[in-house]
Amino acid sequence: MKLANKFALATVLGIAAVLAIAMFAHSQREISRWEDRERRDQAQIATLVAAMITEVWERDGADSAGAALGAAQDAMDARLRWVWVDGEPTDQAVDGVDGVPAVDPEALDLDAPGAVQHVLGPDDELLYTYRSVTAPDARPAAIEVAVTPGERGARIRALVWQ
């Protein structure tokens, strides 16, 4: 192989390596931006739903609050649940009031009123957002918001193909 061909090959391989690194950095940046937007959107959803559910619960009772939570979930592309964060079992059978967070309750730090915490789920596919709520009976609770499981993976695959 002539020396000129070796230089041309080295140049092409160098350009390919630089492009690969640039595309990797770009995809990581886009994933980070998407996750930041997702966190912000989930926090806003949780705040609105918490205010609505708390008001309905105080005015009409737990059954109406569960029905309102179910209606809110039907209107959104996210999973919404009311969960108790004190680790105590519940004796209430209310639709939408599941009782147990999807993540370990010990990992949640929701002591302040209106506190918001984002936690990656056990499979690292779902990002859970918790917003603290004080239930009408003063029991510590939270609104749990999670996006559909495949959305994060689909976003990453689209960025890689792009």
QUINORUR-V94657 format. One record per residue. N is the residue number from 0. RES is the residue in one letter. OMEGA is omega in whole degrees, 0 to 359 (NA if undefined). BURIAL is # if it has 24 or more other C-alpha atoms within 12 Angstrom, else .. Layout:
n=[N & N]
res=[RES & RES]
omega=[OMEGA & OMEGA]
burial=[BURIAL & BURIAL]
//
This chain:
n=[0 & 1 & 2 & 3 & 4 & 5 & 6 & 7 & 8 & 9 & 10 & 11 & 12 & 13 & 14 & 15 & 16 & 17 & 18 & 19 & 20 & 21 & 22 & 23 & 24 & 25 & 26 & 27 & 28 & 29 & 30 & 31 & 32 & 33 & 34 & 35 & 36 & 37 & 38 & 39 & 40 & 41 & 42 & 43 & 44 & 45 & 46 & 47 & 48 & 49 & 50 & 51 & 52 & 53 & 54 & 55 & 56 & 57 & 58 & 59 & 60 & 61 & 62 & 63 & 64 & 65 & 66 & 67 & 68 & 69 & 70 & 71 & 72 & 73 & 74 & 75 & 76 & 77 & 78 & 79 & 80 & 81 & 82 & 83 & 84 & 85 & 86 & 87 & 88 & 89 & 90 & 91 & 92 & 93 & 94 & 95 & 96 & 97 & 98 & 99 & 100 & 101 & 102 & 103 & 104 & 105 & 106 & 107 & 108 & 109 & 110 & 111 & 112 & 113 & 114 & 115 & 116 & 117 & 118 & 119 & 120 & 121 & 122 & 123 & 124 & 125 & 126 & 127 & 128 & 129 & 130 & 131 & 132 & 133 & 134 & 135 & 136 & 137 & 138 & 139 & 140 & 141 & 142 & 143 & 144 & 145 & 146 & 147 & 148 & 149 & 150 & 151 & 152 & 153 & 154 & 155 & 156 & 157 & 158 & 159 & 160 & 161]
res=[M & K & L & A & N & K & F & A & L & A & T & V & L & G & I & A & A & V & L & A & I & A & M & F & A & H & S & Q & R & E & I & S & R & W & E & D & R & E & R & R & D & Q & A & Q & I & A & T & L & V & A & A & M & I & T & E & V & W & E & R & D & G & A & D & S & A & G & A & A & L & G & A & A & Q & D & A & M & D & A & R & L & R & W & V & W & V & D & G & E & P & T & D & Q & A & V & D & G & V & D & G & V & P & A & V & D & P & E & A & L & D & L & D & A & P & G & A & V & Q & H & V & L & G & P & D & D & E & L & L & Y & T & Y & R & S & V & T & A & P & D & A & R & P & A & A & I & E & V & A & V & T & P & G & E & R & G & A & R & I & R & A & L & V & W & Q]
omega=[181 & 182 & 180 & 178 & 178 & 178 & 179 & 179 & 179 & 179 & 180 & 179 & 177 & 178 & 179 & 179 & 179 & 178 & 179 & 179 & 179 & 179 & 177 & 179 & 179 & 181 & 178 & 179 & 179 & 177 & 179 & 178 & 180 & 180 & 177 & 177 & 180 & 178 & 181 & 180 & 180 & 178 & 178 & 178 & 182 & 180 & 179 & 181 & 179 & 180 & 182 & 184 & 179 & 179 & 179 & 180 & 181 & 184 & 190 & 178 & 186 & 181 & 178 & 178 & 178 & 178 & 179 & 178 & 177 & 178 & 179 & 180 & 179 & 183 & 184 & 177 & 180 & 176 & 181 & 175 & 170 & 181 & 176 & 184 & 180 & 177 & 181 & 176 & 181 & 175 & 179 & 175 & 183 & 177 & 179 & 178 & 189 & 177 & 188 & 176 & 179 & 177 & 180 & 180 & 178 & 181 & 183 & 177 & 185 & 183 & 182 & 176 & 179 & 180 & 179 & 179 & 177 & 181 & 173 & 181 & 182 & 181 & 181 & 177 & 182 & 172 & 179 & 174 & 179 & 175 & 184 & 180 & 172 & 181 & 179 & 177 & 177 & 178 & 181 & 183 & 178 & 169 & 179 & 178 & 178 & 177 & 180 & 188 & 187 & 187 & 181 & 179 & 179 & 178 & 180 & 179 & 179 & 178 & 179 & 180 & 179 & NA]
burial=[. & . & . & . & . & . & . & . & . & . & . & . & . & . & . & . & . & . & . & . & . & . & . & . & . & . & . & . & . & . & # & . & . & . & # & . & . & # & # & . & # & # & # & . & # & # & # & . & # & # & # & # & # & # & . & . & # & . & . & . & . & # & . & . & # & # & # & # & # & # & . & # & # & . & . & . & . & # & # & # & # & # & # & # & # & # & . & . & . & . & . & . & . & . & . & # & # & # & # & # & # & # & # & . & # & . & . & # & # & # & . & . & . & # & # & # & # & # & # & # & . & . & . & . & . & # & # & # & # & # & # & # & # & # & # & . & . & . & . & # & # & # & # & # & # & # & # & . & . & . & . & # & . & . & # & # & . & . & . & . & . & .]
//
